[in-house]
Structure formats: C-alpha cells, structure tokens
C-alpha cells in the first residue's frame, strides 16, 4: 500500500489483495495512514530533526465587543499554535493554553513576522519536538485596542473583553479545533497586562480554566499611588484621540485603564472619566479604579481561587513595583492556605520572559493540565 523512507531506512507496507472488500480496504487504508504519520514523526525525533507545529492566523467575532465606543472592530485577530502531533495524529485531542499579551503588544508580535523581543512558536517547537513537555495548543487574541490595550475588562468603551476571552473565544476554539473541552484541560497565562487579565479572568471562571500562570502581572495594586503632579498634568492634556497618540507610555496606560475601569458613554470623544480633574482627585472615579485592582478585590474571590488546580506567578527583581505586588499576592494566598508557586528572579520586565516560558510556564501547564491519549 505504501513505502516510506525515513533516516535512510525504508518502511514498506505491502499492497492488499484485490479480493479485500471496499469497506475493509478503506478501514485498513485509514489505519495505515495513521501508522505512517506516527512513524514519520517518531523517525524525525530519532534522527534529531525538529518537528514544528503549525501557526494559524484567524479572526473571531466577539458579540460582546460589538458597539464599543472606541470604535474597534469586534472581529479580532487570533493567533493559534497547533503542536506537531495535531497534524500527524488526526484523532488526538489537546489541552489549550490561552496566552494573553501585554499593553501595546498584539498576537502577531508573539506568533508572526512583526519585530518583537520574543517569539512563542520556536519555544514550543523545541519543547514539544524533544519530548520535554506534553503537547498543547496555544491561543492568543489581539487585545490591542484604540488605546493600545483592552486590560481584559468589561467596559462599554473598550468592549466586554473579559467575556470575550472566557466565553466567546473558548467556545470558538472548542468548536473549531480538537481540544479537550474541559476546565481541567484549559490554562490561562499572560505577561504584564496579560498577567493581570489571566488572574482577573481566572479567579472569576474556575469552571472554565483550572491552571493560571502570571508573568510579571501589571495593574495589581491601585495605580493612583504612583501618579504624581506631572502625570496628572499630562493626563488632563489628553482631550482627543490625536492627543492620546502623542502621549508618552504611562499616560497612554492611564487612558487605557480609564477606558476599561471608568468608562463614561456620555463623555465623547474619549468616553471615559479620569481619576483627576483640574488637578484635584476624583474620589468616585478613584474608587472604581481601586475596585479593579486585583490585590484590593482578592478577598472576594477566595472560594474561586481555591477551586483552581494550580496557580503560579513570577517577576524580575528589577521590575520593582511588580515584584512588590506579587510578593503581596504570595502573602495573601498563603494567608488563605491557597497552594501556589512564586518566584522573583534576577531580571527586568521583559529580559528573561522567553527563558521563563521555556523553563517554567510550559512545564507548569504540562504538569497541571489533563492531556488526551496519544
């Protein structure tokens, strides 16, 4: 029926006799194709040749993103990594990790041709082809909005991003790809703004995700404590989208936070309330920001956090504010007896993230997500 040559060795499959029934021939042909695919994959590993996964770039419509006041499209780019065995073993189903990117980033920077400080697929290819981790699917939605980041929150201004990730995106992936559609086979991870999103969504949906990993999570504590008079002046100078485009990084971050946490549909063109006005603090707006700071609201989700199978987080020591925040997170989870792993390593906000994903994040999910039969 077939002959395959791998690593210089011929794998021969004899032809079936003409007397075989069409039904039997079809069954044996399918079985032989599966065996050949498995042998090819195995032979590549034995020969030291790396077998790579497949990267897909698709669009997923978000019903909850329709009509957002920023004017962003509800049809979102989504990058998907399918592991090597997805193609060679068509009956196998896989766990899924939803990886959320940070502020100003997008999915293409991690999976595509855009220049970036790290690429995810080569890390996954190496780990999976060498058998260093169980194979899994990775999914990343493009959460870069008009204000450069959705903060993975629900808002009339940015759209309902929390719902999009936890409900609509998960449903789409489960119904279009060979996933294991159970919470124990879904993980949630993210870097910076994505780390915030991973905990925000993970603590609310333990029935959807069972393992959560935060990489240098941002916005964990109330931002007002780090805003000074110069920042206030810069924020109040932003009156239009054009002003926003000219602003510096931290002013843009504050505008994005306001769009996510203190939206105002009656206040065009930005459709948001800032925590300061005419140089004076606005207590009602600041209260809304504090309510969205995860360290401030953690006590409300203890029962949900205890339902998660695994929680981990880390940050670089030179990323001082975030390192301080996750130290507090460690103390709070320990106080409540919630099992987790926590590490502060030598590094900044981004310089060791690729290494951490390779050595810590992927093995974490490999150990804590339920995989399908090989």
Secondary structure, DSSP 4 states (H G I P E B T S, - for coil): -EEEEETTEEEEEPPPPTTS-HHHHHHHHHHHHHHHHHHHHHHHHHTTPPPP-EEEEEEEE-GGGTT-TT---SEEEEEEEE-HHHHH-TT--BEEEEEE--TT--HHHHHSSS--S--HHHHHHHHHHTTSS--EEEEEE----TTS--TT-EETTTEEHHHIIIIIIHHHHHHHS-B--SGGGEEEEEETHHHHHHHHHHTT-TTT--EEEEES--S-S-GGGG--HHHHHHHHT--SHHHHHHS-HHHHHHHHHHHHHSB-TTSTTTTB--SEETTEE-HHHHHHHHHH-HHHHGGGGHHHHHH-SEEEEEEETTSHHHHHHHHHHHHHHHHTT---EEEEES--SSTTHHHHIIIIIHHHHHHHS-----
